[in-house]
Every structure is written in structure tokens, then in C-alpha cells.
């Protein structure tokens, strides 16, 4: 189906052509006409499905004919869980908006950087605000913007937003929005908490479920490699060298592990940098830019990087430590095989983490054979009985099982200290 069949204006059809999008993705086909009709939308959408362009195009079409007030008042609000996603969504909206005759001003605001430039940027007003919840609340506290005129709210990666403990911030923001508005709700997964939020927010929504994202998911080959925890670094080096991988994203459980592993790889003459929440924003931006430009071979990341990053042609993702939940697994492996490219996701599994991996497998509805790589056959037996593994939260590979133990950050967020984590 061509983009012209979706009801998009000629300027926006030109915009997608400029981006070299040949035809709309499944979510774009379903969401764009519904949004243009003013319907609320509830979409099961994963990164890589083209979800950002789906809502961005429809929102831009609505803005195309909106009068320009002086100063501009935000008409659309996009809430996202992480700074990286915030920057990417902002870029995508601005890129698509270039073809419009009416200038659309997009403000991108997130925490972890100085608030002053963001306040200055908002002084002249904005049509679209893309924000992480914590920083948006700070800015509202400074009267840097008003949400009174918002026509459309997008909640992107709603599950991640709740996972990160943003429920309270969301409530504060929702309380400042006009009742009469369009709501677009996107989430990769729908646990009970997300469903409850959706039910409360949405009015007779158009439901869109791109069950297992047809464009990308089948293109991801998921493999599990059996290896003893102590030999994982060597196995990783072996795989990088044997396969000649030019770029690989490696996930670990903790910031410390990211630092350690990157250091070990560098010692072995493999270009590697850690990527996690304790780095300065400048450092993170630089590492990501180097990785995207193939100046950096290995990026060793915590789950902070698992969402929202859009890195073209990333052939391999390695779960050096397993993720805490099946949801995080989905997001991690979604970093490869994006927009129709093929990719491989490798998970290192030890005797101690096998039970946890099987659980992820079950929730993912996949079955991976536990492969052994010659020279790296595991010899260690499980240190705990299989039944205990799921709740033990072992630090030897899973980083703890989601929901069983709250991190310090979670507790701070829950205590409502206005901590803006990302
Ligand atoms: P998203 O799911 O929004 O993170 O998008 C994933 C990637 O798909 C981004 O790099 C987009 O630029 C790209 N994309 C979005 N729509 C299309 C399309 N219709 N055709 C090809 N690529 C697309």
C-alpha cells in the first residue's frame, strides 16, 4: 500500500519520500488513518516497527493547518521514558516536519543536562513537546510551558515508563492536561498496570496489535550459548574475532560490569566503551555517536540503552548477562534487525542462569537450543537447585529477577523525590 492511500497531505507524502520510506509499515497503515480521524489509539508496538513515524506523521498533519499563535503554545505532547528515545523522537518529528509549509517547532526536553537551555528554547513557545516525565515536571514547576492547549498526548513505551517508576510523574502531568484531547498509547507489552492506565486514559480507542512485528522480528536469529560465567569474556573475544564483527552491542547487568568488560576488551585490543546511566550526558552522546559511525567496535551497555536507540545495521546483540525480564529481553534484541534488516541476538547462559533463560524463552514463545562453542564447553554445575534460580536474583548473570528486588533508584522514585533518572 502506498503512503498516498493513508490520507496524508502531499507535503507529508513528500516528507516520507525524503526519508526514503518506500511504503508504510503495518502500524503506519493502521494507525495513521485512525489518528487522522481523531480517534484514540491503543497500539502494541515495538521499537523498529515504525511506530514513531506513525504518530509523528499524523500529528504533523494535524499541526499543518493549526494557526500559529504568538507565542506558540504546545498542541502536542509526546512522553517517552528515556533521553535517548526523546532525542530520537524529536529528530524524527523535526525531519518529517521539514517538508511542511507551516514551520513546526519541536522542543525536546529531558533530564541529566542543564535545564536553562531548555527553558530558553521554550521561551518562544513550541508546537510539539517531546519530554521525559521528570524534566517536564521540573519545567512546569518553572512555568516554562503550559499544557493547557494540548490536543494530542502520545505515551510512547508506556510499559517502560511504568517500569522505570514514572507512575507518579505521569499522574502529575495528566492532571495538567485538558480533558478533551486525543490520546495515543503505545506499549511493547501490556502487563496489568499498563492495561489499567490505558483503560483510564483512552476513550473507545482503535486497537492495533502488530502481534510479533512482521517486518523485523522474524529477521532476528536468537541463539543461546552455554558458557561458564568465568569464561564469558574470552568467549566474547573469540566470537568478535572469529566472526570479524565490526560492531556489536553487548548488554550487562550493572554499570560496574559495563566498565569492567569494556576495560578487559580494550586490553585485548578490541575497541570498547561502556554506556550507562552514570556517565555524563556528553560522554554518552559521544560513545553513541562513535558507535553509530562505526568508530567504536563494542558498546557495553546496561538496560538503559535497551530502548529507543536507533542504530542502523547493527548485526549483533549479545546478552553477556541475561536481562531481568522477558520485556527487557524483547527490547534488547530489538536493537538488531531493525526496519527489515537481519540480525542475531546471542545470549550467554550458564548452569545458574539456565532456569531464568528458559523462563524468558517461555514468555517470548521461542525455543533456542543451548549451543556449545568448541573450546568453551561449560564445566561448572549450578550452584543452586533449578527451582531456586528464578527467585534468587543471582548477581552472576541476571542482575536479579524483575519484580523481586527493588533498586535504590526505584525506591527513590517511589518516594517521589523528583529524581530524574534518565
Ligand atoms: P521506530 O519503530 O519508530 O523506532 O522506527 C524504526 C526505524 O524504522 C527508524 O529508523 C525509522 O526511520 C524507520 N522507518 C519508519 N518508517 C519506515 C518505513 N515506512 N519504511 C522504512 N523505514 C521506516
Boltz pocket constraint, residues with backbone or C-beta under 6 A from the ligand:
constraints:
  - pocket:
      binder: B
      contacts: [[A, 20], [A, 21], [A, 22], [A, 23], [A, 24], [A, 25], [A, 28], [A, 46], [A, 47], [A, 48], [A, 49], [A, 50], [A, 51], [A, 52], [A, 53], [A, 308], [A, 310], [A, 338], [A, 339]]
      max_distance: 6.0
